[in-house]
Amino acid sequence: MSHDDLRRAGFKDRTRVAAARETLLEAVTPHERTDRVPLERADDRTVAEPLTAPNPVPSYERAAMDGYAVRAQDTFGSSDRSPSVLREGDDEVVPGEAVRVHTGSELPDGADAVVMIEQTDAVGDELEVFDAVAEGENVGPVGEDVAEGETLYEPGHRLRPSDLGLLKSVGIREVAVYDYPTVGVVPTGEELVQSDPAPGEVIETNGLTVSKLVSRWGGVPTYRDVVTDDPEALRAAIQRDLTKDVVVLTGGSSVGARDYTPEVVDELGEVLVHGVALKPGHPVALGVVEETPVLMLPGYPVACIVNAVQFLRPVLKRMGRLPVEDQPTVEATLTRKVTSDPGTRTFVRVKVDRTDGDEDEDGDDGPERRATPTRASGSGVLSSVALADGWVVVPEEREGIAEGETVAVENWEWSA
C-alpha cells in the first residue's frame, strides 16, 4: 500500500507487538567491534572473548579455620580423655609440632591438616589436642575457589562489579569487550523548539528522553538537532546517521499530511512494519536502510516512550549481544477498572501506594500495594508517565482488567 493509500485508509490492519518485534529483530545483526579495557572501566560491558583463569585461587593451601597446623598422623587417637601433646613451633611443621594459623593464612610447610582452636589447650609451650583430624581436614586446597584454566565468562556475559573482583583475583587486569551500540536520535517536527516556545510551538522532549533511555540500555546516543517536516531534510538526516548502528526518529510516523518519515525510509530502504496493535502509540513504523535498523517513533511523548521500550530496547540488546531480560515488576491491587480494545496490547500508567492490608489467613497484618491509573488515555500527556511508578500491561486477548484484580506493575525505567 502506498503512503497516500495508507494516509486515506488509516491503520485498519495493525501488526501485533510480538510479531512486529520479531520482524524488526530479524533485521538486526550484532556488530563485531571490540575494545580492550582495564577492569576499572569494564563494569556493565559485554564480554567479547572467553575469560579463563590464568592462576588458581587460592594459589596456595590455606587454613580454613583458626587453629593449629599439624601433621594429621600426630593427632591420631586424640580424645578429651587422652589428648595428644605437641610442641608449639614457629614456622615449618615437623613431627610432633604444631604451628598457630588463622583462617585464610598459608598452610606451613610440613602440615597437612588444621585442628580447630576450640579442640586445643595451650599449656606453657606445649599444646594439648583433643580431637583427631584427617589429612586435608580444615584445609582449603589450591584452586578451591577458582581452578587454573577454568572458564569464568563466555562472550555475551554482561560484567558486574562482583565479576570484576573475581577477574582481578585470578590476575586478569584488562578484558576484551564489545563496543556499545551507537544510536542517532533525530527529533522531527516543524513545531519543535528547544526552549521559549511561541504560540503553536512545542518544546522538544522526545529526543532527550530517548537519548537517555539509550544510555541506560547500553547504547551511545547522538542527540541531533530538530529536523523539520520536509522529505529532503529527513532523507539527509537519515543518510547522515547510517554510520550509526541504529537510527531513531521521533515524530512524523503516522499518516497525516506532514508525516513523511515512513515514505522517506521506504524510498531509501524498506518499511517492515507500519502500525502496531498497541496503545498508546499504534502509528509506530519500523524499517531498515542499508542494513541499519530505523525506528520511527510516534511524536506524542507517552507513545514514544512505550514504543521505545517495546522496540528500541530489544534492538539495542541484540546489537550489543545482551539478553533481553524482563522488566522487574511488583504485584499490586488495581483500584479502578481499566478497559482495552480487543486485539490491542494496552499500557496503563499507574501510581503505586502502600496501605495497611487486612489480616491474612496466618493472622499477620502487612502493607498492601495498590495501583491507581494516572490516566486511561492521552498519549501526549507526558506527566501521566513521568509521575507514574510504572505501567500495567493489558494483553491482546483481554478487554480490560477489573477493579480489585491483582496486577503486575512493570518498572519500565529500570536501567538494565
C-alpha positions in Angstrom: 0.0 0.0 0.0 1.4 3.4 -1.0 1.8 6.2 1.6 -1.1 8.1 0.1 -3.3 5.0 0.3 -2.3 4.4 3.9 -3.0 8.0 4.7 -6.5 7.6 3.3 -7.2 4.3 4.9 -5.5 4.8 8.3 -4.4 1.8 10.4 -7.1 -0.7 9.9 -4.7 -3.7 10.0 -2.1 -3.4 12.8 0.7 -5.9 13.5 0.7 -7.5 16.9 3.5 -6.4 19.2 5.3 -9.7 19.4 5.2 -10.2 15.6 6.4 -6.6 14.9 9.3 -7.0 17.3 10.4 -10.3 15.8 10.2 -8.8 12.3 12.5 -6.0 13.4 14.9 -8.2 15.3 15.3 -10.4 12.2 16.8 -7.3 10.5 19.3 -6.7 13.3 22.9 -8.0 13.0 25.0 -7.7 16.2 28.1 -5.6 15.5 31.6 -7.0 15.7 33.5 -4.0 17.1 35.5 -4.8 20.2 37.9 -3.0 22.5 40.3 -3.9 25.4 39.6 -2.0 28.6 41.1 -2.1 32.1 38.9 -3.7 34.7 38.2 -0.3 36.3 36.2 0.6 33.1 34.7 -2.8 32.4 31.6 -2.7 34.6 28.4 -3.2 32.6 30.4 -4.1 29.5 29.7 -7.2 27.4 32.5 -9.9 27.2 33.8 -10.4 23.7 36.2 -13.3 24.3 36.2 -16.3 26.7 37.8 -15.3 30.0 39.8 -18.1 31.7 41.7 -18.0 34.9 45.5 -17.8 34.3 46.1 -18.5 38.0 44.3 -20.6 40.6 42.6 -19.0 43.7 43.9 -19.6 46.2 47.4 -20.2 44.8 48.4 -22.0 48.0 46.9 -24.3 50.6 45.3 -22.3 53.3 43.8 -22.8 56.7 40.0 -23.0 56.6 39.8 -22.5 60.4 41.5 -20.6 63.2 43.6 -23.2 65.0 46.9 -25.1 64.6 48.5 -26.6 61.6 49.7 -30.1 62.2 50.6 -33.4 60.7 47.4 -35.4 60.8 49.2 -38.6 61.9 50.4 -36.7 65.0 46.7 -36.3 66.2 45.6 -39.9 65.7 44.0 -41.3 68.8 43.4 -37.9 70.4 40.3 -37.5 72.6 39.1 -35.5 75.6 40.4 -38.2 78.0 43.6 -38.8 76.1 44.8 -35.7 74.3 47.9 -35.7 72.1 50.6 -33.4 73.3 52.6 -31.4 70.7 55.2 -28.7 70.9 54.3 -25.2 69.5 56.5 -24.3 66.6 57.1 -21.0 64.8 57.3 -21.8 61.1 57.7 -25.2 59.5 55.7 -28.1 61.0 58.0 -31.0 61.9 56.9 -34.3 63.6 55.5 -33.6 67.0 55.0 -29.9 66.5 52.0 -27.6 65.7 52.1 -24.0 64.3 49.3 -21.4 65.1 47.3 -20.4 62.0 44.4 -18.1 61.2 41.6 -18.6 58.7 42.9 -17.9 55.2 46.6 -18.0 56.2 49.0 -20.1 54.2 49.5 -23.7 55.5 53.0 -24.0 56.8 55.4 -26.5 55.1 55.1 -30.0 56.6 51.5 -29.6 57.7 48.6 -31.4 56.1 45.7 -30.6 58.4 44.4 -28.0 60.8 43.0 -28.6 64.3 40.3 -26.1 65.3 41.5 -23.9 68.2 38.5 -24.9 70.4 39.8 -28.5 70.3 43.1 -27.5 71.8 44.5 -26.1 75.0 47.9 -24.4 75.3 49.9 -25.3 78.4 53.2 -23.5 78.5 55.0 -24.2 75.3 53.0 -27.4 74.7 49.7 -27.9 73.1 47.1 -30.5 74.1 45.0 -31.7 71.1 41.6 -33.2 72.0 40.4 -34.2 68.5 42.0 -36.3 65.8 42.0 -34.8 62.3 42.4 -36.5 58.9 44.8 -35.4 56.2 43.3 -32.4 54.4 40.8 -31.6 57.2 40.1 -27.9 57.6 42.5 -27.1 54.7 41.5 -25.1 51.6 43.3 -26.7 48.7 45.0 -24.8 45.8 42.3 -23.7 43.3 39.4 -24.3 45.8 37.8 -21.1 44.7 38.9 -21.0 41.0 41.0 -23.6 39.2 43.8 -22.6 36.9 42.4 -22.6 33.3 38.8 -22.6 34.4 36.5 -20.7 32.1 34.9 -17.9 34.0 32.8 -16.0 31.5 31.7 -16.6 27.9 31.2 -14.0 25.2 27.9 -12.2 25.7 28.2 -12.0 29.5 27.5 -8.6 31.0 30.1 -7.8 33.6 29.0 -6.9 37.1 31.1 -5.4 40.0 31.5 -8.9 41.6 32.7 -10.3 38.3 35.4 -7.6 38.2 36.6 -8.6 41.7 36.8 -12.3 40.6 38.8 -11.4 37.5 41.2 -9.3 39.5 41.7 -12.2 41.9 42.9 -14.5 39.2 45.3 -11.9 37.8 43.3 -10.5 34.8 43.8 -6.8 34.5 42.0 -6.0 31.2 39.3 -7.6 29.1 38.0 -7.6 25.6 34.5 -6.2 25.4 32.1 -5.3 22.6 31.7 -1.6 21.9 28.4 0.0 22.9 25.9 0.2 20.0 25.7 3.7 18.6 22.3 5.4 18.0 21.4 8.5 16.1 18.4 10.2 17.7 16.6 12.6 15.4 13.6 14.6 16.7 11.4 15.7 13.8 8.6 18.3 13.5 8.5 21.9 12.3 6.7 22.9 15.6 9.5 21.8 17.9 11.9 24.2 19.7 14.4 23.6 22.5 13.2 26.4 24.7 10.9 29.5 24.9 8.1 28.3 22.8 5.9 30.8 21.0 2.2 30.1 20.4 1.9 27.0 18.3 5.4 25.8 19.2 6.3 22.8 21.4 9.4 22.1 23.5 11.2 19.1 22.2 11.3 16.3 24.8 11.2 13.0 22.9 14.8 13.2 21.6 16.1 14.0 25.1 14.1 11.2 26.7 15.0 8.6 24.1 18.7 9.6 24.2 18.8 9.0 28.0 17.0 5.7 27.6 19.6 4.6 25.1 22.3 5.3 27.6 20.5 3.3 30.3 20.1 0.4 27.9 23.8 0.1 27.0 24.0 2.4 23.9 25.8 5.6 22.9 23.3 8.2 21.7 23.9 11.2 19.5 21.1 13.6 20.1 20.6 15.6 16.9 19.1 19.0 16.2 15.4 19.1 15.3 14.7 18.3 11.6 11.7 19.9 10.0 8.8 18.1 8.2 10.5 18.1 4.8 11.3 14.9 2.8 14.7 16.2 1.6 15.7 17.2 5.2 14.5 13.9 6.6 16.4 12.0 3.8 19.6 13.8 4.6 19.3 13.3 8.3 18.7 9.5 7.9 21.6 9.2 5.5 23.9 11.1 7.8 23.3 8.7 10.6 23.6 5.4 8.6 27.1 5.3 10.2 25.4 4.5 13.4 24.2 1.1 14.4 20.6 2.3 14.8 18.7 5.4 13.7 15.7 6.6 15.7 13.4 9.3 14.5 10.7 10.7 16.8 7.6 12.2 15.3 6.2 12.1 11.8 5.5 8.3 11.9 1.7 8.4 11.3 -0.3 9.0 8.2 -1.0 12.7 8.4 -0.3 15.3 5.8 3.1 16.1 7.3 4.1 12.6 8.3 6.8 11.9 5.7 9.2 9.7 7.6 7.9 6.3 6.6 7.7 7.3 3.0 11.3 8.6 3.0 12.5 5.4 4.8 10.7 3.2 2.2 12.4 5.2 -0.6 15.8 4.7 0.9 15.3 1.1 2.1 12.2 -0.8 3.4 9.5 -0.2 5.9 9.0 -3.5 7.6 6.1 -2.6 9.8 3.8 0.4 9.9 1.1 0.4 12.6 1.2 -1.9 15.6 -1.6 -3.1 17.8 -0.6 -1.3 21.0 -1.9 1.7 22.9 -0.7 4.3 23.2 1.4 4.5 20.1 0.0 2.4 17.3 1.4 4.7 14.5 5.0 3.4 15.0 6.9 2.4 11.9 9.9 0.0 11.8 12.3 -0.2 8.9 15.8 -0.8 7.6 18.1 1.2 5.4 21.4 -0.2 4.1 21.2 -2.9 6.9 20.7 -0.2 9.5 17.6 -0.5 11.6 15.5 2.6 11.5 12.8 3.1 14.2 10.2 5.8 13.6 8.5 6.5 16.9 5.3 8.5 17.4 5.6 12.1 18.3 3.3 12.0 21.3 5.6 11.7 24.3 3.9 8.7 26.1 3.5 6.8 22.8 7.2 7.5 22.0 8.3 6.0 25.4 6.0 3.0 25.1 7.4 2.1 21.7 11.0 2.8 22.7 10.7 0.2 25.5 9.0 -2.3 23.2 11.2 -2.0 20.2 14.3 0.1 20.7 15.4 -1.6 23.9 15.4 -5.2 22.4 17.2 -3.8 19.3 20.0 -2.4 21.4 20.3 -5.6 23.4 20.7 -7.7 20.3 23.0 -5.2 18.7 25.2 -5.2 21.9 24.9 -9.0 22.3 23.0 -8.8 25.6 20.0 -10.9 26.6 16.6 -9.1 26.7 15.6 -9.5 30.3 12.1 -8.9 31.5 11.5 -5.6 33.3 11.1 -6.1 37.0 7.5 -6.0 38.3 5.7 -5.7 41.6 2.2 -7.0 42.4 -0.5 -4.6 43.3 -4.3 -4.4 43.6 -5.9 -2.3 40.9 -8.1 0.4 42.4 -10.1 1.2 39.3 -11.3 -0.8 36.3 -9.3 -0.3 33.1 -10.5 -1.1 29.6 -8.7 -2.1 26.4 -9.7 -2.8 22.8 -9.7 -6.5 21.9 -6.6 -7.4 20.0 -4.6 -4.4 21.3 -1.9 -4.5 23.9 -2.6 -1.6 26.2 -0.1 0.1 28.6 -1.9 1.6 31.6 0.2 4.1 33.6 -0.3 3.7 37.4 0.8 5.1 40.7 1.6 2.5 43.4 0.8 3.2 47.0 1.2 1.1 50.1 -1.6 0.8 52.6 -2.2 -1.3 55.7 -3.6 -4.6 54.5 -6.3 -6.8 56.1 -5.3 -9.6 58.4 -4.2 -12.5 56.3 -5.0 -16.2 56.9 -1.9 -16.5 59.1 -3.2 -13.7 61.3 -0.5 -11.3 60.2 -1.0 -7.7 59.1 1.2 -6.3 56.4 1.4 -3.5 53.8 -0.6 -3.9 50.6 0.3 -2.3 47.3 -2.5 -0.5 45.4 -2.1 0.5 41.7 -4.1 3.6 40.7 -4.2 4.5 37.0 -2.8 8.0 36.5 -4.7 8.4 33.2 -6.6 6.0 31.0 -5.8 7.9 27.8 -3.8 10.8 26.5 -0.6 9.7 24.8 0.5 13.3 24.7 0.3 13.9 28.4 3.9 13.4 29.5 3.3 13.9 33.2 1.0 10.9 33.2 4.0 8.6 32.7 6.7 10.8 34.2 4.8 10.9 37.5 3.8 7.2 37.4 5.6 4.3 39.1 5.2 2.0 36.1 2.6 0.6 33.9 0.2 -2.4 33.8 0.1 -4.3 30.5 -3.3 -5.4 29.4 -2.7 -8.3 26.9 -4.3 -8.5 23.5 -6.7 -11.3 24.5 -8.3 -9.2 27.3 -10.8 -6.3 27.0 -9.7 -4.8 30.3 -8.9 -5.6 34.0 -11.4 -5.4 36.7 -11.1 -3.3 39.9 -9.6 -5.3 42.7 -7.7 -7.7 40.5 -4.0 -8.3 41.3 -1.8 -6.9 38.5 1.9 -6.8 37.7 3.2 -3.2 37.6 6.2 -3.1 35.2 9.1 -0.7 36.1 9.8 0.4 32.5 12.6 2.8 33.6 14.7 0.0 35.0 18.2 0.6 33.6 19.2 -2.9 32.7 
